[in-house]
């Protein structure tokens, strides 16, 4: 079994995932998705680039989590 906390690159992403797991309805999940996209869109460009680099680096080194 995959330990998803090991599969997420930051504590913030781990917390967001834990929150997502508690959502029950499609509406709640869609609202969460919109909230996450809005949160990302509000980041300054430098932080967006840093977020992308962390995510890409993590994805390359954690292929077991993406299967």
C-alpha positions as CSV (number, residue, x, y, z in Angstrom):
1,X,0.0,0.0,0.0
2,X,1.2,3.5,-0.9
3,X,1.9,5.9,2.0
4,X,0.6,9.1,0.3
5,X,2.3,11.3,2.8
6,X,5.6,10.0,1.4
7,X,4.3,10.8,-2.1
8,X,3.5,14.4,-1.6
9,X,6.4,16.9,-1.8
10,X,5.3,19.4,0.9
11,X,3.5,19.5,4.2
12,X,1.0,21.9,2.6
13,X,0.2,19.4,-0.2
14,X,-0.1,16.6,2.3
15,X,-2.7,18.7,4.3
16,X,-4.6,19.6,1.2
17,X,-4.7,15.9,0.2
18,X,-6.0,14.9,3.7
19,X,-8.7,17.5,3.4
20,X,-9.6,16.3,-0.1
21,X,-10.0,12.7,1.1
22,X,-12.7,13.9,3.5
23,X,-14.8,15.4,0.7
24,X,-17.9,13.3,-0.1
25,X,-19.8,15.0,-3.0
26,X,-18.9,15.9,-6.5
27,X,-19.8,19.5,-5.6
28,X,-17.4,19.6,-2.7
29,X,-14.6,18.1,-4.9
30,X,-15.3,20.6,-7.6
31,X,-15.2,23.5,-5.1
32,X,-11.9,22.1,-3.7
33,X,-10.4,21.9,-7.2
34,X,-11.5,25.5,-7.9
35,X,-10.0,26.6,-4.6
36,X,-6.7,25.0,-5.3
37,X,-6.6,26.5,-8.8
38,X,-7.4,30.0,-7.4
39,X,-4.7,29.5,-4.8
40,X,-2.1,28.7,-7.4
41,X,-3.3,31.5,-9.7
42,X,-2.8,34.1,-6.9
43,X,0.9,33.0,-6.4
44,X,3.5,35.4,-7.6
45,X,5.3,34.2,-10.8
46,X,8.4,33.3,-8.8
47,X,6.4,31.1,-6.4
48,X,4.6,29.5,-9.3
49,X,7.9,28.5,-10.9
50,X,9.2,27.2,-7.6
51,X,6.0,25.2,-7.1
52,X,6.3,23.7,-10.6
53,X,10.0,22.8,-10.1
54,X,9.3,21.1,-6.8
55,X,6.4,19.2,-8.3
56,X,8.3,18.1,-11.4
57,X,11.4,17.1,-9.4
58,X,9.2,15.1,-7.0
59,X,7.4,13.4,-9.9
60,X,10.6,12.3,-11.5
61,X,11.9,10.8,-8.2
62,X,8.7,9.2,-7.0
63,X,7.4,7.2,-10.0
64,X,6.0,4.6,-7.6
65,X,3.4,7.1,-6.4
66,X,2.2,7.8,-9.9
67,X,1.5,4.2,-11.0
